[in-house]
């Protein structure tokens, strides 16, 4: 079976989607809004892009759907998405990879600034 490392590197939009689910489960629209905010409006996910990414992540076992009980009985229930244990490991592995890259660039820039 594949470990978290085998899924890296993630596309930027995949990373942001996992990032937004790392804090709490969300509906699709909530993911779109948070990714937009976290990326400072640089990553604007079209609904189609988001839902095909979520479908892929469901297939990979990184996220799962949970039922959100609607507040009023006649509202249809909306789908909440949350990270699975594997999804969290993939997110943490990618975070670690990015931190290593960031510290590398800091060292190189510090050297060049001398």
N, C-alpha and C positions, 0 to 999 in steps of 0.2 A: 504493500500500500504506500501511496505517496505521502511524504512528510510535507509540512508546511513550506519548507525551503524549495521544494520542487515546483511550487506555483509561482515563484518569483522570477523576474520582477513583475509587479502589477502595472496595468495601465493606470494613468493618473486618475481617470474617472472611477475605475474600480477601487483604487485606494481611498478616494474621497467618499465613496458609497460606504465602504467598510468603516471608515472614520466616523461617519455620521451615525452608524448603527452601534458603534462601540460604546457610546454613552447610554443609549436607551433604544428600545424597539420603536420603529416609526412606520407611518404610512408612506406610500410613494411620494405624495406631495410634500410631506415633511422632509423627506430625504432631499428632494430637489431644492427646497428652500435653504436647507442647512448647507448643502454642498456649495450653493451659490455664495452664502455668507462666508464659509470657511475659506473659499478660494478667492475671496474679495472680488466677486463677480466675474472671475476669469473662466470658471467652469460652469456653464449653464447647460444642464442636462435636459434635452428634449424628452418628453414622456416616452417616446418610442425607444430612445437610447437607454433610458433608465430601465424600462421593463424588459428589454432583451438582456441587459446586464443582470437584473434580478433573476430572470429565468435561468441564466447560465450559473449564477451563484447557488440557486436552489438545486440545480442538477449536480453541481460540484460538492454540495453539502456544506457550504460556508454559511448559509442563512437558512432559516425556516420561517414558515408562515404561522402566525398565531391569530386566533380569532379575537377581534375587538368587539366586545358586546356593545351594540348600539344603545345610546342613552334612551331613545324612544323606540318602542317596539316595531313601528312600521318603517323605520329606516333600514336599508339593507346593511348587512354587516360589512365593514371595511377590513381589508387585509392589513395586518401589521407584520412587519418583517423584523426578525431579530437574528443576531449572530449566533451560530452554533459554537461549540468548543473548537472545532476545526477552523471556523471562520475567525475566531479570536486569535488562534495561533498563527494563521496566515497574516492577519493584521499586525500582530506583534513582530513576526519575522520580517515583514516589509518595513515596519517602523525602524527596526534595528539596522536593516540594510541601508535605509536612508540616513540614519544617524551617522553610520560609518562614513558614508559619502560626504556628508556635511562636515564632519570633523577633518576629513582628508582635505577638502577644499579650504577650510580655515587654515590648516597648516601650510598649504601651498601659498595661499594669499599672504600669510604672515611672512613667509620666506621671501616672497617677491617684493614685499613692502620695505624690506631692509635697505 
